[in-house]
Amino acid sequence: MVKNSPKFVYRKVNYYLGKATDLSKKSPHVLRHTFATHMLNNGATLESIKKLLGHVDLSATQIYTHNSFAQIKSIYNQSHPRGVN
C-alpha cells in the first residue's frame, strides 16, 4: 500500500483515533472539523480558519465550526446587558 494514499491515511487516522476515543466516526475529516471548532472556540476568526483550511468561500468554513454551549454561554454573559459579568 502506498504510504501517502488517501486510503492509507484514512486507515492510520481511524486506527489512532480508535485508541484515543470511542467516537463512532473516526476519519481525517473529524480531525479537520475538531481543529476548526477548537480554533474558533479559542478566539480565532472565521477568516483565519478559512485560510488555514484552504477554503475559498467563508460559508464552507462555517460548516466546520460548532460553538460549544459553554462558549455560547460565555459570549452571552460577556456581551448581553443581563449576562453575568
Short mmCIF file of the C-alpha atoms (twelve columns), coordinates in Angstrom:
data_MODEL
# 
_entry.id   MODEL 
# 
loop_
_atom_site.group_PDB 
_atom_site.id 
_atom_site.type_symbol 
_atom_site.label_atom_id 
_atom_site.label_alt_id 
_atom_site.label_comp_id 
_atom_site.label_asym_id 
_atom_site.label_seq_id 
_atom_site.Cartn_x 
_atom_site.Cartn_y 
_atom_site.Cartn_z 
_atom_site.pdbx_PDB_model_num 
ATOM 1  C CA . MET A 1  0.000   0.000  0.000  1 
ATOM 2  C CA . VAL A 2  1.316   3.452  -0.884 1 
ATOM 3  C CA . LYS A 3  2.012   5.390  2.323  1 
ATOM 4  C CA . ASN A 4  0.678   8.705  1.032  1 
ATOM 5  C CA . SER A 5  -2.513  7.341  -0.483 1 
ATOM 6  C CA . PRO A 6  -5.853  8.594  0.889  1 
ATOM 7  C CA . LYS A 7  -6.796  5.058  1.937  1 
ATOM 8  C CA . PHE A 8  -3.556  4.652  3.923  1 
ATOM 9  C CA . VAL A 9  -4.067  7.986  5.702  1 
ATOM 10 C CA . TYR A 10 -7.709  7.155  6.465  1 
ATOM 11 C CA . ARG A 11 -6.760  3.790  7.980  1 
ATOM 12 C CA . LYS A 12 -3.973  5.279  10.123 1 
ATOM 13 C CA . VAL A 13 -6.175  8.103  11.423 1 
ATOM 14 C CA . ASN A 14 -9.009  5.671  12.114 1 
ATOM 15 C CA . TYR A 15 -6.618  3.335  13.963 1 
ATOM 16 C CA . TYR A 16 -5.100  6.015  16.208 1 
ATOM 17 C CA . LEU A 17 -8.412  7.762  16.896 1 
ATOM 18 C CA . GLY A 18 -9.749  4.352  17.925 1 
ATOM 19 C CA . LYS A 19 -7.026  4.221  20.580 1 
ATOM 20 C CA . ALA A 20 -7.860  7.726  21.852 1 
ATOM 21 C CA . THR A 21 -11.655 7.916  21.678 1 
ATOM 22 C CA . ASP A 22 -14.805 5.863  21.484 1 
ATOM 23 C CA . LEU A 23 -16.382 8.104  18.828 1 
ATOM 24 C CA . SER A 24 -18.261 6.154  16.191 1 
ATOM 25 C CA . LYS A 25 -16.956 8.391  13.391 1 
ATOM 26 C CA . LYS A 26 -13.187 8.348  13.022 1 
ATOM 27 C CA . SER A 27 -11.621 9.968  9.968  1 
ATOM 28 C CA . PRO A 28 -9.288  12.743 8.815  1 
ATOM 29 C CA . HIS A 29 -12.425 14.834 8.327  1 
ATOM 30 C CA . VAL A 30 -13.245 14.515 12.038 1 
ATOM 31 C CA . LEU A 31 -9.763  15.857 12.874 1 
ATOM 32 C CA . ARG A 32 -10.275 18.764 10.467 1 
ATOM 33 C CA . HIS A 33 -13.676 19.535 11.983 1 
ATOM 34 C CA . THR A 34 -12.287 19.358 15.525 1 
ATOM 35 C CA . PHE A 35 -9.358  21.614 14.592 1 
ATOM 36 C CA . ALA A 36 -11.686 24.286 13.196 1 
ATOM 37 C CA . THR A 37 -14.016 24.110 16.194 1 
ATOM 38 C CA . HIS A 38 -11.167 24.392 18.715 1 
ATOM 39 C CA . MET A 39 -9.664  27.318 16.818 1 
ATOM 40 C CA . LEU A 40 -13.000 29.159 16.829 1 
ATOM 41 C CA . ASN A 41 -13.688 28.404 20.500 1 
ATOM 42 C CA . ASN A 42 -10.270 29.771 21.418 1 
ATOM 43 C CA . GLY A 43 -10.669 33.094 19.657 1 
ATOM 44 C CA . ALA A 44 -9.607  32.538 16.051 1 
ATOM 45 C CA . THR A 45 -11.644 34.425 13.476 1 
ATOM 46 C CA . LEU A 46 -13.634 32.619 10.808 1 
ATOM 47 C CA . GLU A 47 -11.488 34.369 8.212  1 
ATOM 48 C CA . SER A 48 -8.253  32.962 9.663  1 
ATOM 49 C CA . ILE A 49 -9.783  29.469 9.958  1 
ATOM 50 C CA . LYS A 50 -10.965 29.763 6.359  1 
ATOM 51 C CA . LYS A 51 -7.395  30.449 5.248  1 
ATOM 52 C CA . LEU A 52 -5.945  27.624 7.350  1 
ATOM 53 C CA . LEU A 53 -8.444  25.138 5.913  1 
ATOM 54 C CA . GLY A 54 -7.854  26.397 2.358  1 
ATOM 55 C CA . HIS A 55 -11.438 27.373 1.695  1 
ATOM 56 C CA . VAL A 56 -12.344 29.916 -0.966 1 
ATOM 57 C CA . ASP A 57 -15.814 30.666 0.410  1 
ATOM 58 C CA . LEU A 58 -16.483 31.534 4.054  1 
ATOM 59 C CA . SER A 59 -19.737 29.554 4.004  1 
ATOM 60 C CA . ALA A 60 -17.686 26.363 3.547  1 
ATOM 61 C CA . THR A 61 -15.789 27.187 6.756  1 
ATOM 62 C CA . GLN A 62 -18.942 27.815 8.761  1 
ATOM 63 C CA . ILE A 63 -19.977 24.192 8.225  1 
ATOM 64 C CA . TYR A 64 -16.902 23.015 10.156 1 
ATOM 65 C CA . THR A 65 -17.349 25.285 13.119 1 
ATOM 66 C CA . HIS A 66 -19.616 24.492 16.040 1 
ATOM 67 C CA . ASN A 67 -19.579 26.575 19.167 1 
ATOM 68 C CA . SER A 68 -19.929 24.611 22.341 1 
ATOM 69 C CA . PHE A 69 -22.775 25.520 24.677 1 
ATOM 70 C CA . ALA A 70 -20.225 26.764 27.227 1 
ATOM 71 C CA . GLN A 71 -18.661 29.069 24.623 1 
ATOM 72 C CA . ILE A 72 -22.064 30.474 23.626 1 
ATOM 73 C CA . LYS A 73 -22.965 30.984 27.298 1 
ATOM 74 C CA . SER A 74 -19.660 32.761 27.907 1 
ATOM 75 C CA . ILE A 75 -20.227 35.118 24.972 1 
ATOM 76 C CA . TYR A 76 -23.762 35.824 26.188 1 
ATOM 77 C CA . ASN A 77 -22.544 36.568 29.722 1 
ATOM 78 C CA . GLN A 78 -19.867 38.936 28.418 1 
ATOM 79 C CA . SER A 79 -22.000 40.675 25.808 1 
ATOM 80 C CA . HIS A 80 -25.621 40.838 26.946 1 
ATOM 81 C CA . PRO A 81 -26.694 43.519 29.450 1 
ATOM 82 C CA . ARG A 82 -28.326 40.844 31.620 1 
ATOM 83 C CA . GLY A 83 -25.373 38.492 31.370 1 
ATOM 84 C CA . VAL A 84 -23.274 37.715 34.432 1 
ATOM 85 C CA . ASN A 85 -20.185 39.924 34.268 1 
# 
